[in-house]
Amino acid sequence: MSREMSSQQLASAYQAGYRDGYCGKQARPENFLAQEEEYLKGHHKGWFDGYAGQPRPTI
């Protein structure tokens, strides 16, 4: 069995990361064990596109 990731798998990890980052959710790369790097790239981009542009809630 090949360990190569399909581009579709990487894209879905990136999209999931982007969605979480955009909503201001904490990154959860452990949910994407073989695709952590793609997930984190997506999370980083989503964070700056969405959540970082909004006022942060104070707790």
N, C-alpha and C positions, 0 to 999 in steps of 0.2 A: 504494500500500500504506500502510495506516495505521500510525503509530508508537505508537498507544495500546497500553498493556499490558493484557492481560486480567487480571481479578482472579485467575484460576487461575495465571497465570504469576507474579504478585506473591506469591501465597500459597505457591507452591512455593519461591520464593527465600527467603521468610521462614522456611519450615519447614527448609530446608537450613541457613540461618544458625543457627536455634535449635538444631538437632541438633549442629552443630559447636561452638557455644558451650557447650551442656550437657555435652558430652564434654571440654571444655577444649582443643579444637583451636584453632589460630590462625585468625583470620578470613581468608577468601580471596574477597573481593568481586570480584576480577578474573574469577572463573568465572561471574559473573552480570552481565555488562557493562551491560545496560539496567536492571538491578534492584538495583544496589549498595546503594541506600538501604534497600530492604526487607530485603535480606540482612543488612545491618549492624544493623538494628533487631532482627531475629530473633536474631542472634548475641549482642547485648547482653543481651536478655531471657534467652536460654538460659544464658549465662555466669552470671548472677546466680541463676537458678533452680537450676542444677546445680552447676557446677564451683566457683563462689565459696563455696559452703557447705561445701566439703570442704577438708581440709588440702592445701596445695600441695606438690608434690614438690620437693625441693631437689636441685639438680644441681651 
